[in-house]
């Protein structure tokens, strides 16, 4: 049905609350950069209006630290824009502090705990190779 995939990959050793938090943050980054992914508002039978959501499913995968690093490098090698969450961001309390700690790390030393991207389905599959469905 879709020629593209919206993928979130989280590191498998995170606590449940961390996986959920990272998934939520990363999803906002992808949709902020691709507003066409957001559909129309929802309305229930009583006339209440709700926020719009993604027009396509978001695939949530998990991977170990080594695979996360490889996936991160694959996005960079293929010039696929991504949202990235590093371990040190759990120690901050706000966006500005997140940005400061993020700027201290390069792709070679970042402890990636989550990554999200939206791209062509075949490219998405190559990038996320080694990750598995979150279960």
C-alpha positions in Angstrom: 0.0 0.0 0.0 2.9 2.4 0.7 6.1 2.8 -1.3 7.8 4.2 1.8 8.4 3.1 5.4 8.4 5.1 8.6 10.8 3.2 10.9 11.7 3.7 14.6 14.5 1.5 16.0 15.2 1.5 19.8 18.0 -0.2 21.6 16.7 -3.5 23.1 18.2 -3.1 26.5 16.2 0.0 27.4 13.6 0.1 30.1 10.0 0.0 28.8 9.4 3.7 29.7 12.6 4.7 27.9 11.6 2.8 24.7 8.2 4.5 24.8 9.7 7.9 25.5 12.4 7.6 22.7 9.8 6.3 20.2 7.5 9.3 20.9 10.4 11.9 20.6 11.8 10.4 17.5 8.4 10.2 15.7 7.9 13.9 16.3 11.2 14.6 14.6 10.3 12.7 11.5 6.8 14.2 11.2 8.1 17.7 11.8 10.4 17.3 8.8 7.8 15.6 6.7 4.4 17.3 7.3 2.9 15.2 4.4 3.0 12.2 6.8 0.3 13.8 8.9 -3.4 13.2 8.0 -6.6 15.0 8.8 -8.1 15.5 12.2 -10.4 12.8 13.6 -13.9 13.4 14.7 -16.0 11.0 16.8 -19.8 10.4 16.6 -20.4 13.0 19.3 -18.6 15.7 17.2 -15.4 15.9 19.4 -12.4 16.7 17.3 -9.0 15.0 17.9 -5.5 15.6 16.6 -4.4 14.2 13.3 -2.0 11.3 13.2 0.4 9.6 10.8 -1.1 8.5 7.5 0.9 5.4 7.5 2.0 2.8 10.1 5.1 3.4 12.1 7.3 0.3 12.2 8.9 -0.1 15.6 12.0 -2.3 15.8 14.6 -3.2 18.4 18.3 -3.8 18.0 21.4 -4.3 20.2 24.0 -1.5 20.6 26.2 -2.7 17.7 23.3 -2.9 15.3 22.1 0.5 16.4 25.5 1.9 15.5 25.4 0.2 12.1 21.9 1.5 11.4 23.0 5.0 12.3 25.9 4.9 9.9 23.8 3.4 7.2 21.4 6.4 7.4 24.4 8.8 7.1 26.0 6.8 4.2 22.7 6.9 2.3 22.0 10.6 3.2 18.6 9.5 4.7 17.6 12.2 7.2 16.9 10.8 10.6 16.0 11.6 14.2 18.6 10.4 16.7 18.4 9.9 20.4 21.6 9.3 22.4 21.9 7.8 25.9 23.2 11.0 27.5 19.9 12.7 26.6 18.2 10.7 29.4 20.2 12.8 31.9 18.9 16.1 30.7 15.6 17.8 31.5 14.8 19.9 28.5 15.4 20.5 24.8 18.2 23.0 25.1 20.2 20.6 27.4 19.5 17.7 25.0 20.9 19.8 22.1 24.0 20.7 24.2 24.8 17.1 25.1 24.0 15.9 21.6 26.6 18.3 20.1 29.4 16.7 22.2 29.2 13.4 20.3 30.1 12.3 16.9 28.7 9.3 15.0 31.7 7.3 16.1 31.2 7.8 19.8 27.5 8.4 20.2 25.7 5.8 22.3 22.6 5.6 20.1 19.5 4.4 21.9 17.0 5.3 19.2 16.7 6.4 15.6 13.8 7.1 13.3 13.6 7.8 9.5 11.1 7.7 6.6 12.3 6.7 3.2 11.7 4.4 0.3 10.7 0.9 1.4 13.7 -0.9 -0.1 16.2 1.5 1.3 14.5 1.4 4.7 14.8 -2.4 4.7 18.5 -2.2 3.9 19.2 0.5 6.5 17.3 -1.4 9.3 18.9 -4.8 8.5 19.6 -6.7 11.7 16.9 -5.0 13.7 13.8 -7.1 14.7 10.2 -6.4 15.3 9.6 -5.0 18.8 7.8 -7.6 20.9 
